[in-house]
Amino acid sequence: MESRSLIDILDDVKRIVNCTPSVAQENSLVLPKDIPALPQWASSLPDGPVPLNQAIERLTANVLPYLNAASLSTRYYGFVTGGVTPAALIADVLTSIYDQNVQVHLPSETIATEVEIAALNMLVEFFQLPKQEWTVGTAGSGGATFTTGATASNVLGLALGREYVLSEAAERATGKSLSVGEHGLLAVARAAQVDQVKVLSTLPHSSIAKAASVVGLGRSSIVSIAKEGTELAIDVDKLQSLAEDAEAQRVAYILAISAGEVNTGHFASNSANMMRQVRDICNKHSIWIHVDGAFGLFARILIGHKQSQDYQNITQGVRGLEFADSITADGHKLLNVPYDCGIFFTRHKALSVDTCQNGNAAYLSFSDGDSSIQSPLNIGLENSRRFRALPVYATLAAYGREGYCEMLIRQIGLARRLAVWIYEHESYELLPARLGKDEALAKTFIIVLFRAKDDTVNEKLVQRIKESGKMYVSGTSWADKPATRIAISNWRVDPEADVKVVQGVLDNVLH
């Protein structure tokens, strides 16, 4: 096998990057054209070692030209895909170079877990969560970990919720607190006299249903508590009624709150007072509150900002989320760090251990440090873990909350300019259609949902936009009809330049 120094390898990377076409210009393409199949030679395993330059040729000739520019382009508006800040990119390269497996807290051997704790506590401060309850790595109750993404974080949220609600029900029924992690779902549910654990929500992300399936609750366990006449708002009276009847129905509940619904970007809650009311109901009836704030949680950084009056409708939707028991956020969305990076917070770190503790593995149990710092492998889904904390630590250290506020304000600014333009356009309809112009503008965060008024155009609208090559959007469905969504999340967004490109594309695809 050919031996090369680290410096030589980095020179190879630099050479490859220098050959990558720029995507920052107005006429550059977001999607590659005419993606061919891999040649037979490029998809076959060689019989033995080949020169590194030849292996690199496989990448430069047959792979890199046909990747999309998802993170590189300011106009990739699909899903909610952030870019990568310079600080995060440098740290991610270093993460690969040092290749730490951050699984056990071993402070005499590596500083990795301490950096992870520091990054998580920087995020607690960044999201303006009360330090007394949410700070990590102390004797307090706060716990957090990095995951592969919001889906994994939602799995943890529902797993801890399942642990909590069944343990509480078992203690009421038997006088003993039983752990699902130790005794199993069926045994604890039987002892607790609970026939089903249901997940109450309003327009939850599909990953909540997936998480419900993974933790044994089932996708059909999800029950809507949306207020009549709305798609997303929580009906507090309905929550109260279900909670009061839970024991008689032999049901336990987890409440999953959508902080940033994936189609509209709107919020299920509307004030800290509402969240206090929800918290009081859930405390009384032992209901776990999980917040899916994959991208919506980032609105909290605008609370108290000097321009916060321009975003009151948005920040009202994230006030009071600190009353939750667990919270999901996604780093590879608005934090603009590389895939894969999710964040999971909880105010009940002991439950993380009850749920995720490795059993009968003495070689994994050893820790030579402060016992208040939890070994990551005992509080999350993975035993082997990349050093995801380093890009997060680096980007927060480089830009701080104010730097991210500036990014977010640009992203919201572009979204709102597009929302107004679409609202006033004779051929497009801004969604949800029931909102007036002022209300729609006030509620616009980073997502713009719309459709063409002409059904024939609307059926192929997403395809036509993608075929332009100048921007990328996701297709979805709203009110049983096709719809198009623009999700603005790249740190390099340029409202002045990007709005012209988007308006031009949307006008051209009508003809």
Secondary structure by P-SEA (a helix, b strand, c coil): cccccaaaaaaaaaaaaaaccccccccccccccccccccccccccccccccaaaaaaaaacccccccccccccccccccbbbbbcaaaaaaaaaaaaaccccccccccccaaaaaaaaaaaaaaaaaccccccccccccccccccccccaaaaaaaaaaaaaaaaaaaaaaaaccbbbbcccccaaaaaaaacccbbbbbbccccaaaaaaaaaacccccccccccccccccccaaaaaaaaaaacccccbbbbbbbbcccccccccccccaaaaaaaaaaaaacbbbbbbccccccccccccccccccccaaaaaaacccccccbbbbbccccccccccbbbbbbccaaaaaaccccccccccccccccccccccccccccccccccaaaaaaaaacccaaaaaaaaaaaaaaaaaaaaaaaaccccccccccccaaaaaaacccbbbbbbcccccccaaaaaaaaaccbbbbbbbcccbbbbbbbbbcccccaaaaaaaaaaaaaaacc
